[in-house]
Amino acid sequence: MTPRSTDSGMTRALWAALLAAASLLAGCAEMPMTPPKPTIENAAKLRAGSPAIGPVEVGKFTLDAAQSASVDKGVSIRSNTVRSPVEGSFAQYLRETLRVELQSAGLLDARSDAVITGTLLDSSVEAPVGTGKAALAARFVVTRSGTVRYDRALRTEASWDSPFMGVSAIPQAAGQYEALYRKLVGALLDDAAFRAAVARQ
């Protein structure tokens, strides 16, 4: 009886895997992004560099009013939809990506007079056979005691070899798109004008 039970379990697992692959190929899957986590690269930028970054608060992040609401809700990869696990919003996913990095570095302080806000300007991904492309852009603003000290739009892009088979191409494109959020935060931390605006006092 035990061998049959084991075989049955393996058969069910195989069918589950086949169904998952089929859903990707058929273009009907919902693909939630993974929750934002601190990265070694951005942690190093927060803890090093000059001037040193002081405690900051992360304020509101919103979608650019000129954009369709759909830009904030999902991106399509060969008819599969990638969605944010943070309030179903890419703007909020970007906010959370920045927030967890600051929190991990011990630099998040709700009482700080330095507040970072953001506006999602662009969010896109394409995964045709050949070359995949993704882009993410946002405007970041730093106010200190109510005075604007930094206001700049930043953009990051990615391109990669996109295979024919959707079962490979779709997860790859989703991963490339998700990585842009960490890269955009990294670009912000690299900006000398931003560092000056949030410098430790």
Secondary structure by P-SEA (a helix, b strand, c coil): caaaaaaaaaaaaaaaaaaaaaaaaacbbbbbcccbbbbaaaaaaaacccccccbbbbcccccccccccccccccccccbbbbbcccccaaaaaaaaaaaaaaaaccccccccbbbbbbbccccccccccbbbbbbbbbbbbbccccccccbbbbbbcccccccccccaaaaaaaaaaaaaaaaaaaaaacaaaaaaaccc
